[in-house]
């Protein structure tokens, strides 16, 4: 994080001053941050551990409570062969994990890397890019229960696209990663606020974009942003093990890209939550674009409200199905 | 003379997080509590008690100047200022 303060001083002719200040920050590490190198994967199993100022060539797995990871860079490793997060919070014992002011991007992008995965964490003011998904939310030990996740003030962008992808063998004509800035798979109690979510894939991190000829072919395909490719979604809400996610609080984000920027699975949501006061760019995939797509049964104008075009301030349309 | 009244708000809601390259907008509202308008009334009366008057309005102003500084070194450039609201921008 780079935290800065802007100060306004008002002075009258006699020199009487008044001052106000406003703080702001940029996600990720502070410019020029001095980090201590650490080589190898880390497993954090001591409650209350604080990792501060590390440059980690490996991944971090948290298996306990009240861990804080701040001002760190996490690079991953080149030997991964299964889906994982640069920071894993998937262990059943994880509670109250805080990840803040970090740069999460793999040195060697692959179809296996995500940024942060799991449950019971707060990730805030982080720069996450070069991964397939930025943040994955789920709790395999309790798919229907609360996941207690807060995703606040992050910049998630430049996702990594690969093809083929053994996670999606049913794709036609070619399997490929389904990139999302944030993917929710079950669980309740999820706040997503004040983030910048750029739902696009970058050829700098995933070299296979040109293989998706249906979407990435600038000469005739749908992708008007070639060689950049829209991700699947900026925020994707899925069911997991038949459990319906809920208690969503998606607010005050700047969101762009994706086929549907905010996309939800078909389901009957007993407690969907709200999508409020988000601003949207207009760069969704142009074949079937949507800003927000929700089942008609859960659409509630009082809970999905205040969402506007960033360029004009006018309300965005909500797709229902 | 009283100190000026000033308030500033960034265009990104709290927490104010901007990505590099974004343009941030700072809106400053300000006023001078000493500024006021008054009227002088001059009444002329003759020996018979006939009266006539004129009024003259005037205002007291204590102009307020604004200075914007940023401890990150970014320069905020004034875009508009109508005497009560000023808008500044910078590239993050």
Interface residues (C-beta under 8 A of the other chain):
Chain A: X2 X4 X5 X6 X7 X8 X9 X10 X11 X12 X13 X14 X16 X17 X18 X19 X20 X21 X22 X23 X24 X25 X26 X27 X124 X125 X152 X153 X154 X155 X157 X194 X195 X196 X252
Chain B: X1 X2 X3 X4 X5 X6 X7 X8 X9 X10 X12 X13 X14 X15 X16 X17 X18 X19 X20 X24 X26 X28 X30 X32 X34 X62 X63 X64 X65 X66 X67 X68 X69 X70 X71 X72 X74 X76 X92
